[in-house]
């Protein structure tokens, strides 16, 4: 398993902003989010999400879209497509 490249763009007392760049097949590995967060896609993102209980979902999120998830979200995120994908994660402290 290869992990995506990541770089923290900002980290202050209110938010942490991180850019993630996934090559095809890259995945984050299982993790639990300690904070509520917002994702903003920079490219079309073909996401494969592995969820607790063995469920897997596939979705395509268009470039320029945004969505949020609550604190405690647990998953493994993978690039399920053939093209690189990138997004920004904004964690709310």
C-alpha positions as CSV (number, residue, x, y, z in Angstrom):
1,X,0.0,0.0,0.0
2,X,1.3,3.5,-0.9
3,X,0.1,6.4,1.1
4,X,-0.8,9.8,-0.5
5,X,1.6,12.7,-0.3
6,X,0.4,15.3,2.2
7,X,1.4,18.7,3.3
8,X,0.1,20.9,6.1
9,X,-0.7,24.3,4.6
10,X,-1.9,25.9,7.9
11,X,-2.2,24.9,11.5
12,X,-3.4,27.4,14.1
13,X,-5.7,27.4,17.2
14,X,-8.8,27.1,15.1
15,X,-8.1,25.0,12.0
16,X,-5.6,22.6,10.4
17,X,-5.5,22.7,6.6
18,X,-3.8,19.8,4.8
19,X,-3.5,19.0,1.1
20,X,-3.5,15.4,0.0
21,X,-2.3,14.1,-3.4
22,X,-3.1,10.5,-4.3
23,X,-1.6,8.5,-7.1
24,X,-3.9,5.8,-8.5
25,X,-4.2,3.1,-5.8
26,X,-2.9,5.2,-2.9
27,X,-4.8,4.8,0.3
28,X,-4.6,6.5,3.7
29,X,-4.9,3.4,5.8
30,X,-7.6,3.0,8.5
31,X,-7.9,6.1,10.7
32,X,-10.4,7.9,13.0
33,X,-10.9,11.7,12.7
34,X,-10.4,13.5,16.0
35,X,-12.1,16.6,14.7
36,X,-15.0,17.6,12.5
37,X,-13.7,18.3,9.0
38,X,-14.5,19.7,5.5
39,X,-13.1,18.3,2.3
40,X,-12.7,20.5,-0.8
41,X,-11.8,18.6,-4.0
42,X,-9.1,20.1,-6.3
43,X,-9.6,17.4,-9.0
44,X,-12.3,15.0,-9.8
45,X,-11.9,12.4,-7.0
46,X,-12.8,8.8,-7.6
47,X,-13.0,7.7,-3.9
48,X,-13.2,4.2,-2.6
49,X,-14.1,4.3,1.1
50,X,-13.6,1.2,3.3
51,X,-16.0,1.6,6.3
52,X,-16.3,-0.3,9.6
53,X,-18.2,-3.5,9.4
54,X,-16.7,-4.4,6.0
55,X,-18.7,-2.0,3.8
56,X,-17.0,-0.4,0.8
57,X,-18.5,2.5,-1.1
58,X,-17.3,4.1,-4.4
59,X,-18.1,7.6,-5.5
60,X,-16.9,10.3,-7.8
61,X,-16.7,13.8,-6.3
62,X,-16.3,16.5,-9.0
63,X,-13.5,19.1,-8.7
64,X,-14.5,22.1,-6.7
65,X,-17.0,20.3,-4.5
66,X,-17.1,20.4,-0.7
67,X,-18.5,18.1,1.9
68,X,-18.1,17.7,5.7
69,X,-18.0,14.8,8.1
70,X,-18.3,14.6,11.9
71,X,-15.7,14.0,14.5
72,X,-15.2,10.3,15.0
73,X,-15.5,9.3,11.3
74,X,-13.6,6.1,10.8
75,X,-12.5,4.9,7.3
76,X,-9.8,4.0,4.9
77,X,-9.8,6.4,1.9
78,X,-8.3,5.2,-1.5
79,X,-8.0,6.6,-5.0
80,X,-10.2,4.1,-6.8
81,X,-9.5,5.6,-10.2
82,X,-6.8,5.6,-12.9
83,X,-5.9,9.3,-12.6
84,X,-4.2,11.2,-9.7
85,X,-6.6,13.0,-7.4
86,X,-6.1,15.9,-4.9
87,X,-8.2,17.5,-2.1
88,X,-7.9,19.9,0.8
89,X,-8.9,18.8,4.3
90,X,-9.9,21.5,6.8
91,X,-10.1,20.2,10.3
92,X,-12.1,22.3,12.7
93,X,-10.5,22.5,16.2
